[in-house]
């Protein structure tokens, strides 16, 4: 098996963001039945975006949620 891939971030990275990524991978496999080429396309979406915004942790010595 040999393969090559390319990944690209769709959202600029900052401290408070989680990027979406798009990946394309091409694989070549040699078997007894002959060679086979596979192409896969993947979009990665952070699940946190479906659960609302992040709540920052309290600073040291600050109030907590307890």
N, C-alpha and C positions, 0 to 999 in steps of 0.2 A: 504494500500500500504506500502510495506517495500522495501528498496533498499540499495545497497552498491556499491561503485564505487572506481576506482583507476585512478589516473592521473599521468602522467610522462612527464617531460620536455625533449625534444629532443635536445635542444641547451643549452649550459651552460649559465647561466645568468651573464651578465656584464652590465655596465651602458649603453653601446651603442647597445645592442642586444635586440631583442624581441623574446622570445622562441616560438617554435612550441610545442604544447602539444598533447598528445594522451590520450584519456579517454575511459575507459570501465565501463559501469554501468549495473548492474543486478537488475531488479525490479520484485517483486512478488506481484500480485494483486489478491485479492479475491472478486469475484462478485457472483451474484445470479446464474449465469451460470457455476460457478466453478472457480478454481484457474487458473491464467495465469502467465507465466514467460516471461519477455522481456529482451533481451540483446541488448544494444546499444554500438556502437563503434564510436568515434568522433575524428577527427583530426582538431586541431585549428591552422590556419596559419595566421600570422599577415598580414593584407592588405598593410601595409606600405612597405613591401618588393617588391610590384609590382609598387610602385611609385618612385623608386630610393632611394638614400641615404638621411638621415636626414641632414638638414642644421642647424648647431648650432645657437642658438640665440646670438645676439651680447652681449658682456660683458657690464656691467654698464658703461656708459660714452663713449662707443665705437661708431663706425659708425653704422648707421642703413640702411635699404634698401629703406628708403623714400627719 
